[in-house]
């Protein structure tokens, strides 16, 4: 599994607001700060992956605690069993960074590697973290499709493609669930609603809708 090997990532303090916030996250009841990762969270997954899934940022008591994307919070509890059903991992249950999970043909990461207050990174923070995302994608030689979870991750990908000359006008690529965009010389981009607890509880995103995204991606690779 790849992960934690982006030069300078785990000690990065490029965003002062996020560096201060991540180190002061108040532990949930029954836990102490010793149980928390409280650092930038690197992506992880299959180095031969053809598919990359990009979320927004670590959850305060999920990835920011466990040190692995989508691990330990509601977004991951919803998503990981479905990834397993789609054949993209070796087990449905995911609890901690050392739980034996292996991803098949899939790499998972976030657009912003540090937990943001209120789950809302600032525009400058998306911008500052973009080089790490670019490095991760570059390190996947077989990458064909990127799934962006939520509008913010989707726009981060468009900004990255714009910086690489693949996108001229971002307005030509509106966000929409299960929308797919192809680019010359860059991985296909598929948008999905985020698997956040809010989206699940309100019914904005259902299991079937997320599996439909994975089915469409499967047809692309
Ligand atoms: S969000 Fe990214 S760029 Fe900002 S401090 Fe964290 S790792 Fe560094």
Boltz pocket constraint, residues with backbone or C-beta under 6 A from the ligand:
constraints:
  - pocket:
      binder: B
      contacts: [[A, 9], [A, 12], [A, 13], [A, 14], [A, 15], [A, 16], [A, 18], [A, 19], [A, 40], [A, 112], [A, 113], [A, 114], [A, 125], [A, 128], [A, 129], [A, 132]]
      max_distance: 6.0
